[in-house]
Amino acid sequence: MRDKGLVVSTKDDMAQVEVQCFTELCQKCSAQSLCIGQNQSKGLLMVRNPLRASPGDEVEVEVPDTKYSRYLILLFGSLLLASLVGLGLGSLLSPLLPLSSSAASLLGLLSALVIAGIFLSRYFRAKNKESLYPVIIDIIIKEEHHGQA
């Protein structure tokens, strides 16, 4: 999905862009969780700024809808798989542990979820800026008062 907005501020390779919120479109937007000011007429969205847009510039922003869906499936699928594997391993290893079968299964479940959580946290932290954030793809109107007092 593409949207137009006004750059409010910049820091390093990121920018805060004010976008118009059209209620029917915002409900379907995959970047809704990243948008500050949900359910208002305007929202602030943190975006990657590879074009080095400056405050006051009107820009076009692309929200990676399909990537969000893919990463959500990866996240929840991995946690589900880790849960099942942890329960199974805990149950299989229960005769070797001084715990009941249900306690060993619970221990296996929690251990697998913690390990999966650590792995997913590191994976998404590495992928976060490069693929999950919306990105400025065009500067529509360049503010003419840069650097002037």
N, C-alpha and C positions, 0 to 999 in steps of 0.2 A: 504494500500500500504506500502511496506517496501523498505527502501533505506539504503545505506551504506554511512558513512561520517566520518570526522575527527573532534574530539572535539578540538575546538579552545580555549574556556575559560569556566570556571564554576563559578557559584555564588549560594550559598545555595543549593537548590534542583533543580536548572535549569542549563542547559548547552547550549552553542552556538556551533552548529555543522555545519561544512562546507560540503555541499553536491554537487555532480556533477549535473549540470542541463543539461538534455537531452531535447532539445526543445520540441519534440513531447510528452514526458512524463510530463514535467512541465506544459504544457497547460492543462492537465487533472487532475493535482494534486489539492486536496482539501485544502492543506496547502499553496497554492500559496500566499495567502494574508499575511501569517506569515513569508514568506521567504524574506530575505533582499538580494537584488541583482538579482531580476527577470530579465529575458531576457539576462543573462550573462552565461558564461560557468560554474560558481560556484555560489552557493547561501549560505547564512548563515541562519540557522533555529534555533529558540529558542525551546528547547525541555525539557521535564521533565527528570531528571537524578536520578532515583531510585537506579541504580546500582553503583552510585558514580564514574562514569568514570572521568578520569583526562585529562587535555590538552595533546594532542598527541596520545590519544587512538583512534583506528579505531573501530567504533561502528555500530550497525544495529539499525535503527530508524523505528518505526511503526507510520504511519500517519492514524488517525482514520477517514477514508473516510465516513463510514456510519453514524457516530455520527455527522459529519459536516452537512450532508444532513438532518438528523433528527432535529437538532437544527435550521437550516435555515427555515425549514417548520414551526417549533414552533414559531420562531420569526415573520415571515411574516404573518402566520395565526393568531397569537394573535393580531398583529397590525391591520389586516383587520377586525377581529371580533370587536375589540375595536372601530374602526372607525364607523362600522355599528351601534353598540349599542349606541355610543355617538350621532350620527346623529338622531337616533330614539328617544332617551330620550330627546334630545334638542327640537325636533319637538313636542313631546307629552307634554312637560312642557312649551311650548311657551305661552299658554294662561295664565299661572300663573306668567310669567315674564314680566316686562315692556319692552320687546324687540319684534321685528318682528319675524315671524316664521323662516325666513332664518338666522337671526342673532342668534337666540336661537339654531338652528341646528348647526351653525358654532361653537358656544360656547360649545355645547355638544361634538362635534367632537374633538375640541382642548383639552377639559378637559379629555376626555377618552384617547386620545393619550398620554397626559402627564402622567396620572396615569399608563397606560400600559407601557410606557417607563421607569418609575421609577421601576415598578415591574420587568420588563425584565432585566433592568440593574443590579439590585440586584441579580436576579436569575443567570444570566450569569457570574457575578463576582464571585459568590460562586462556580459555576461549572467550571470556566475557567481552572484552573490548573489541576483539577482532571480528566477532561474528554475531554477537547478541544485541549490541546496541544499535539503535537506528543511526543512519549516517547522512550527512549533508552531501547531496549529489550535484547541486547546482546553486550558484549565487544568482538570484533573479535580479535584485536591485542592490547595488553596492552603495552603502552610506557614504556621502561625499564629505562629511565633516570629521573624518578620522584625524586624530592628532591636533585638531584646532580647538582653541579654548573659547 
